[in-house]
Amino acid sequence: LPHVDIHVGWRHCVPADWTSLHQQEQGCNFVLLNPARRAFAEVPARLAWGRWLRAQMQADFAALRMRAARGYLPGWQHLPRPKRTVAVPTGLPRQLKLVTYQLDSLIALAQGVAKALRDQGVRIAVQVLPFPEFATCQWRATADMVVMGEVIDDDLAFGQFSALAGDSMLHQWLAPTQRAWLATACQGIAAEPDAGLRAQRMEACFARLARHGDFLPLSHTEQKFNHAPHLGGVQLARCGWMDFRSLWLQA
């Protein structure tokens, strides 16, 4: 540490004279459920799974420096406040396949989800893929559940629109009716000249997707950034890093 100017993360102690910055990541860790499976075919069933998983994962969130999510972005409250105890969803499958990718925090979340299900007698296989392989979405036909996360960069408005209108993972298991609705909604957002109204429309789209169980928000990650006192110009970006061009060293 005497020879390091910057530390990103939570795991190590830093000198007392260092400065710590922290914020909630602009994005969400969430679960996707394959609607082709009988247990996940209906909206009420998917929402029940989401409520139960958020309740089961409270201890995991605290250990991982995360907070329970009620929407795609921190501060959005599109889902009810998580409760300590929630009834186990009916119709638990006997076995499931869960897919995630090689990111420590997501692997830990996936293992927490798997443990909660195993405690209910479900045989669950967890497959961890390198991200380039995960990004091809070859898992769509064989996976029952996916644990993943998305982060929006400094252009918050463009990042939200990209997640809705682009090839985001949110689209992978959307029903044709939801896909058609979202495409029409995005056309309206793109044609709206008022930035405030665009923001409202985008939030309404994310709210509908969450309340339809198209994605199950789990948690928001707490970002922390420590830097030495002789390093100036440090400001956290939305994605947890900073603009290196703005840094300067005190003589």
Order of alpha helices (4+ residues) and beta strands (2+ residues): beta-beta-beta-alpha-alpha-beta-beta-alpha-beta-alpha-beta-alpha-alpha-alpha-beta-beta-beta
